[in-house]
């Protein structure tokens, strides 16, 4: 085929492709389109896709400008009299966000027809509910009905990390509170202290975390699966370990946990299992020797955790009391 023949063939193919594209576009014009709607209290349709608001930095700038300052101040004052504030809030935010997202569902009490997550076996040793209620009371006095319990929980946990000598990480706000509690999911889907490594990796992967992120988060995540004497004491030991870690303050934040694992001194089976995998052990060694690396990865992982499955307007609500649906 000569040059002119080849050029003619190319032009022909190009024209066919344009024709098909236009035909497909016309076909699509004739297809019905679908929009997901809900309805507000006045039976007005609300487009859940286009009206779903993203989280924002300084979301409460106009409605409650002192919100984050109030949370920070209260957490610091409580920490002065209660050394268990950091481990309590870290476990609380993990157990909330890991089950159906960061919607403060773990804070809800049981009511007729709905069991509470806080009463599920993995959560029976959780602490810090009173801390969140105290902060919520402060905020209700300053800005009634404005700041969600979900935002309070993630921001208070962030402040507790800083108090423990850990890194500050930026958080967007605008979360709304869920109206349901997921007791059964909490019972079966929270990481167990007896999990082997493959189960732990699979559990975290189901929430979008890779092995590196899993190793950085596992420091504060698992809890005893029952509340008999042995597991209750294990929980106390685990919290004491986090407190010891926080006492290192600053340059060595977080490394005690990983150093203990390298010495086969992990408190829980799930912890020690991190040294059983090639990749996870690599990160254990890295975090045990490089605090700045751990601080960076921990901050990124906590920010990711705090953004899991959030509800924003028009979904959810802002509770007046964090233990009850508004």
Secondary structure, 3 states (H helix, E strand, C coil): CCHHHHHHHHHHHHHHHHHHHHHHHHHHHCCCCCCCEEECCCCCEEECCCCCCCCECCCCCCCCCCHHHHHHHHHHHHHHHCCCHHHHHHHHHHHHHCCCCCCCHHHCCCECCECCHHHCHHHCCCCCHHHHHHHHHHHHHHCCCCCCHHHHHHHHHHHHHHHCCCCCCCCCECCEECCCCCHHHHHHHCCECCCCHHHHHHHHHCCCCCHHHHHHHCCCCCECCCCCHHHHHHHHHHHHHHHHHHHHCHHHCCHHHHHHHHCCCCCCHHHHHHHCCHHHHHHHHHHHHCHHHHHHHHHHHHHHHHCCCCECCCCCECCCCCCCCC
